[in-house]
Amino acid sequence: MTALAFLARSLAHTEWGNHRVLRALRQTSTPPPQAVRLFAHLLAAEHVWLLRLRGEDARTTPIWPEWDLETCGERLPLNGLDYRAFLEVLTDARLDEVVTYPNSTGRVFHTPVGDILHHVFAHGAYHRGQIALIMRQAGLEPVNTDFITFVRETMPG
């Protein structure tokens, strides 16, 4: 599998997992506020990183927005469309291209495109795990967003 194919598969897993989390949170009569806050952060961070990858200024985009599930549901498909469009034109050579960007506090960093994409997908998995724990602690059944479950449910064979 090529690096670009791996990243496309990682994006597919991320989208699948995010949709499952959104559905699970929507199915509860009162979703835990901390879970909603983490989910909003996860989606906002995906958007912020995409702005940085495009060379756009993301400093005014909140990384911890006060979104409800409706707003999360609006942002989720936009992130997927934007990342798919970004990956469609990405080349192997661009994976090592360094992106220079200020973080939310203004500190400037220099990070290769491939590392940023890896971070976005790992960051999402981390927070989906936290959301699952919060749901379980609230007496709710968390949704399984493991990669292997994604593979079993979406890949032939």
C-alpha positions as CSV (number, residue, x, y, z in Angstrom):
1,M,0.0,0.0,0.0
2,T,1.3,3.4,-0.9
3,A,1.5,6.2,1.6
4,L,-1.3,8.1,-0.2
5,A,-3.5,5.0,-0.2
6,F,-2.8,4.6,3.5
7,L,-3.8,8.2,4.2
8,A,-6.9,7.8,2.1
9,R,-7.8,4.7,4.1
10,S,-7.0,6.6,7.4
11,L,-9.4,9.4,6.3
12,A,-12.1,6.9,5.5
13,H,-11.7,5.4,9.0
14,T,-11.8,8.9,10.5
15,E,-15.0,9.8,8.7
16,W,-16.6,6.5,9.6
17,G,-15.7,6.8,13.2
18,N,-16.8,10.4,13.4
19,H,-20.2,9.5,11.9
20,R,-20.6,6.7,14.4
21,V,-19.9,9.0,17.3
22,L,-22.3,11.6,16.1
23,R,-25.0,9.0,15.6
24,A,-24.4,7.6,19.1
25,L,-24.5,11.0,20.8
26,R,-27.7,11.9,18.9
27,Q,-29.3,8.7,20.1
28,T,-29.0,9.6,23.7
29,S,-31.7,11.7,25.3
30,T,-29.1,13.9,27.0
31,P,-25.6,13.5,25.6
32,P,-22.8,14.1,28.1
33,P,-21.7,17.8,27.7
34,Q,-18.1,16.9,28.0
35,A,-18.4,14.3,25.1
36,V,-20.1,16.9,22.9
37,R,-17.4,19.4,23.8
38,L,-14.6,16.9,22.8
39,F,-16.4,16.0,19.6
40,A,-16.7,19.7,18.7
41,H,-13.0,20.1,19.4
42,L,-12.1,17.1,17.3
43,L,-14.1,18.4,14.3
44,A,-12.8,22.0,14.7
45,A,-9.2,20.8,15.0
46,E,-9.6,18.8,11.7
47,H,-10.8,22.0,10.1
48,V,-8.0,24.1,11.6
49,W,-5.4,21.6,10.3
50,L,-6.8,21.7,6.9
51,L,-6.6,25.4,6.8
52,R,-3.0,25.2,7.7
53,L,-2.3,22.5,5.1
54,R,-3.8,24.9,2.5
55,G,-1.6,27.7,3.7
56,E,-4.5,29.7,5.1
57,D,-4.5,31.6,8.4
58,A,-6.3,29.5,11.1
59,R,-5.5,31.7,14.1
60,T,-9.1,33.1,14.3
61,T,-10.7,29.7,14.0
62,P,-11.5,28.4,17.5
63,I,-10.0,25.1,18.4
64,W,-12.5,24.6,21.3
65,P,-15.7,25.9,19.9
66,E,-19.0,25.9,21.8
67,W,-20.9,23.8,19.2
68,D,-24.0,21.7,19.8
69,L,-24.6,18.4,18.0
70,E,-26.4,20.1,15.1
71,T,-23.4,22.3,14.4
72,C,-21.1,19.2,14.7
73,G,-23.3,17.4,12.2
74,E,-22.9,20.3,9.8
75,R,-19.1,20.5,10.1
76,L,-18.5,16.7,9.9
77,P,-19.3,16.2,6.2
78,L,-17.6,19.4,5.2
79,N,-14.4,18.2,6.8
80,G,-14.7,14.9,4.8
81,L,-15.3,16.7,1.5
82,D,-12.4,19.1,2.1
83,Y,-9.9,16.4,3.1
84,R,-10.9,14.1,0.2
85,A,-10.3,17.1,-2.2
86,F,-6.9,17.7,-0.5
87,L,-5.9,14.1,-0.8
88,E,-7.0,13.8,-4.4
89,V,-4.4,16.3,-5.6
90,L,-1.7,15.3,-3.1
91,T,1.4,13.7,-4.4
92,D,4.1,11.5,-2.8
93,A,6.6,14.4,-3.2
94,R,4.2,16.8,-1.3
95,L,4.1,14.5,1.7
96,D,7.5,15.8,2.7
97,E,6.7,19.4,1.9
98,V,7.0,21.5,5.1
99,V,4.1,23.6,6.2
100,T,4.9,26.7,8.3
101,Y,2.0,27.9,10.5
102,P,1.4,29.6,13.8
103,N,-0.5,27.5,16.4
104,S,-3.4,28.9,18.4
105,T,-1.0,30.8,20.8
106,G,1.0,32.3,17.9
107,R,4.1,30.1,18.1
108,V,5.4,29.2,14.6
109,F,6.0,25.6,13.7
110,H,7.3,23.8,10.6
111,T,5.8,20.4,9.9
112,P,5.7,18.1,6.9
113,V,2.3,17.5,5.3
114,G,2.4,13.8,5.9
115,D,3.1,14.3,9.6
116,I,0.2,16.7,9.9
117,L,-2.2,14.3,8.2
118,H,-1.0,11.5,10.5
119,H,-1.6,13.7,13.5
120,V,-5.1,14.7,12.4
121,F,-6.1,11.0,12.1
122,A,-4.4,10.0,15.4
123,H,-5.9,13.0,17.2
124,G,-9.4,12.0,16.1
125,A,-8.9,8.4,17.3
126,Y,-7.6,9.7,20.7
127,H,-10.6,11.9,21.3
128,R,-13.1,9.3,20.0
129,G,-11.7,7.0,22.7
130,Q,-12.2,9.7,25.3
131,I,-15.7,10.2,24.2
132,A,-16.3,6.4,24.5
133,L,-15.1,6.5,28.1
134,I,-17.2,9.5,29.0
135,M,-20.3,7.8,27.5
136,R,-19.5,4.6,29.6
137,Q,-19.0,6.7,32.7
138,A,-22.4,8.3,32.1
139,G,-24.1,4.8,31.9
140,L,-24.3,4.9,28.1
141,E,-23.1,2.3,25.6
142,P,-20.1,3.7,23.7
143,V,-19.7,3.1,20.1
144,N,-16.8,1.0,18.7
145,T,-14.7,3.1,16.4
146,D,-11.7,0.8,16.3
147,F,-9.8,0.6,13.0
148,I,-10.2,-3.2,12.8
149,T,-14.0,-2.8,13.2
150,F,-13.9,-0.3,10.3
151,V,-12.0,-2.8,8.2
152,R,-14.4,-5.7,9.0
153,E,-17.5,-3.6,8.3
154,T,-16.3,-1.8,5.2
155,M,-13.8,-3.9,3.3
156,P,-14.7,-6.9,1.2
157,G,-13.7,-10.3,2.4
